[in-house]
Amino acid sequence: MRKIILMMSVSLDGFIEGPDRQIDWHMVDDELHGHFNEQLRTMGAFLNGRVTYELMAEFWPTADLDPSSTGPMAEFAGIWRDMPKIVFSRTLERADWNTTVMRDVVVDEIMALKARPGGDLALGGTDLTAAFLRHDLIDEYRIYVHPVLIGRGKPLFPASDAMITLRLAGTRTFGNGVVLLRYERPDASPSPG
């Protein structure tokens, strides 16, 4: 069965974006972006909320045509265009770029999606993550901790009364100081990477 893998960048103090939605503090250099590409190209689909999807659709479809794009950025543009995407939205009527719109996070539908053949499913976006957490649907957490304190903004995880115990599956330190923390459910079979 495919896994649902949360992949998110976060500041050391736990925020995914600043108070005005800024992410200019993300330290994505060619090494880190190349790693993202390596991880994401094997996925079976990207799962995003509407806001994340619209931000991605605004930039990535033509990023490889921009002369200022680095090699890894141009490579990701192709990965993003070709990858099946599922956007969860109650308001979006349609979406382009190989995208299916789902209205809600329905456990039976997500389990059916996981049972399909293909690569794992990359989950992104905090509001969608909160919905998947409420239903205990996340199998693996790949959290990229950036060495910066931003003070305030949108936290990665919402306040919750639930406690989810995980096991460390691996770590990696990048040259720019970003550290990947990989955690899996205790009952999950170990995954490479």
Stockholm file with secondary structure:
# STOCKHOLM 1.0

chainA/1-193         MRKIILMMSVSLDGFIEGPDRQIDWHMVDDELHGHFNEQLRTMGAFLNGRVTYELMAEFWPTADLDPSSTGPMAEFAGIWRDMPKIVFSRTLERADWNTTVMRDVVVDEIMALKARPGGDLALGGTDLTAAFLRHDLIDEYRIYVHPVLIGRGKPLFPASDAMITLRLAGTRTFGNGVVLLRYERPDASPSPG
#=GR chainA/1-193 SS CCCEEEEEEEETTSEEECTTSCCTTCCCCHHHHHHHHHHHTTCSEEEEEHHHHHHHHHHGGGGGGCTTCCHHHHHHHHHHHHSCEEEECSSCCCCCSSEEEESSCCHHHHHHHHHSSSSCEEEECHHHHHHHHHTTCCCEEEEEEESCCCCSSEESSCCCSCCCCCEEEEEEECTTSCEEEEEECTTSCCCCC
#=GC SS_cons         CCCEEEEEEEETTSEEECTTSCCTTCCCCHHHHHHHHHHHTTCSEEEEEHHHHHHHHHHGGGGGGCTTCCHHHHHHHHHHHHSCEEEECSSCCCCCSSEEEESSCCHHHHHHHHHSSSSCEEEECHHHHHHHHHTTCCCEEEEEEESCCCCSSEESSCCCSCCCCCEEEEEEECTTSCEEEEEECTTSCCCCC
//
